[in-house]
Amino acid sequence: MMQRRLLFYGLIGILLFALLAELACGKQAIREEQAPRPQIRPSAQPTTPANLITLFMSGDVMIGRGIDQILPHPGDPLLHEPYMKSARGYVELAEQVHGPIPQPVSFSYIWGDALEEWERVAPDVKIINLETSITTSDEPWPGKGIHYRVNPANIPSLTAAQIDFCSLANNHVLDWGYAGLAETLETLKQAGIRYAGAGRNLQAAEAPAVIEVAGKGRVIIFSYGVVTSGIPISWAASADRPGVNLLTDLSDEAVRRIQEKVAAVEQSGDIVVISIHWGSNWGYTIPREQMAFAHRLIDEAGVDIIHGHSSHHVKGIEVYKDRLIIYGAGDFINDYEGIPGYEDFRGDLTLMYFASVDPATGRLVRLQMTPMQIQHFRLNRASRADALWLRDVLNREGKPLGTSVEIDQNNVLTLRWELSTWH
């Protein structure tokens, strides 16, 4: 009798356990069904490393003035600066510090070791901020202290690097007036280099570049300049005046404007890049309004990458909702060797940014950066000590942003970021 009772109670216990387990699973299923999910773009094919689109991005590329003078077709060296009257003076300053520069150099000379790195990584699209007017104009913008220009005959220096896109919404594109801007636009067009951020009127300046990546998708690049970078308000393009795609502030209206422009062109599977020239030349602080604006462009305008520039040195990097935000890419090439001041920021050290993005979702999959040093007006691989210095700076500045970097034996830096907790 006792055995039968034990068997009976055992069966009852098993049934109760099974019932409770079923109820628990049901509640979990309800919770999972009710929980909001991140919006994922539809994809026609599963994402693999071969599907990723890799973008090369850099900060300011200034190939005028002293650099123009060492290229095969140097333009008129006359300057209208308070302390330097000839572009040759910048060549002499660099040579005093680092020794003679062979002249003339080849069109590819200035890119130095970056050429080998581009060949190794093989990015799908190369994006730069071109901070030089391409012109022979002799009419500098009145009242402006610095004027950059490169002879149009030296445009092969850009094609030698196979640059795909130039951001033009910056504080030097109109250094040589409207004639200089018109010649810049025409020279880039003839060279087959896409651009955005400046044009013959506001409609043209606002228009994005649309770059097809065979078998992978499209990259849509908008270019904006902000007055905080030193762009004169008078440079703003209008319906009947050439100029820059200028933002006078980072307001709700600016977000709405960009949201409308993105919505008008974006298709499923596109990667949307905002290349933006903002902020001061020096200093690591990221203004709160910049951070809030970048977040809103991702949240509300569907932007996938913020490519920020203007700072002469690298700044902290953020990954927000799996989208890359470069607040300050640092200069990539310039003629500043031998110019004293701000040495602590190491403006001679720069980064090649290689961002691999999933076009199905717009999410950043990998960011690797190759350190370079500007010397003899060319890009040279940074030493181990300099690469470690850059690593430490990015770790220090990235910590409040939830990012860090690791360095490998070849000095390549890889970004690490906190996993997104948003839903």
C-alpha angles and dihedrals in degrees: 000000000000092000091053091052092050090049091049093050091046092055090048090052093051091050092049092049092050091049093050092048091052091050091049092051090049092053091048090051090050091050092050091048093049096044113102113246130210113260110250121193114240113256128202091206136028115265116255131163087264090059095054119106113223118205125195112210133180139175126241118348109197110179097160134093109021095011091051088055095060095046121095094265110037115192129217105310093208112129131188097208125130094237105026127045100178131047086220086072090071091053090052092050091053092047092050089059104036107016135254122342114212111241135242096023126195120267090253095048098096093058092058113161092003088079092064091046092052089051091050097049097033097203118203094225132021116209127186138167104238106209097181134085111232102217151106091222114139096199110094119198104270118249095014115122100207127045123183122195138158125198111257087228086069094059089110085077087073097040090049086065091044092234110188102190139023122198107216104179096105142109098267107046092091096040089119098041133250092313089056091049093050091051091047092054094046094047092052090047093051090048091053094242116142120225143175138183101064134053150142090284140359095275091055093043092052095047115109127225113246113206121188116215106202113244094357113063142259135309114211114198125192121185124209133173125205124209090235088075091063100263108152113241087228088067092067113120118236137186091278104021132072119236150098131327091246132187113200090192143357095250135145087265091056091052091048091050093052092043090056093048092050094046091052094060110020120109131183110287096022121135109220118207126188110200106196132182107208145144135018129319096243136039136062098235114115109210114235091233090058092051093046091048093050091049092050092050087057096041100041109018100042095239117164103190132027108203103193125186144160099095113107090220136042119277136193120300127220134195108203118185087343091305122122121241118187104186095185123005095187126227116308101193131359144140097250097118111130094019107123126223138073092035091153090069092058095221088178089071116080141169136231104217116209111184120184112201133185105235090201092065107010090236124145110246100175140358119194125176130198115207118227135178125217109227132147086010091294139095114259129180109265119244120251090256092052092046089052089049090054090047091054093048092050091047092049095046094037097052095082087046095052096250137115137171136226126204127217131206091271092054093250111148120218121198120230121192139182113266113257114260095189123114 
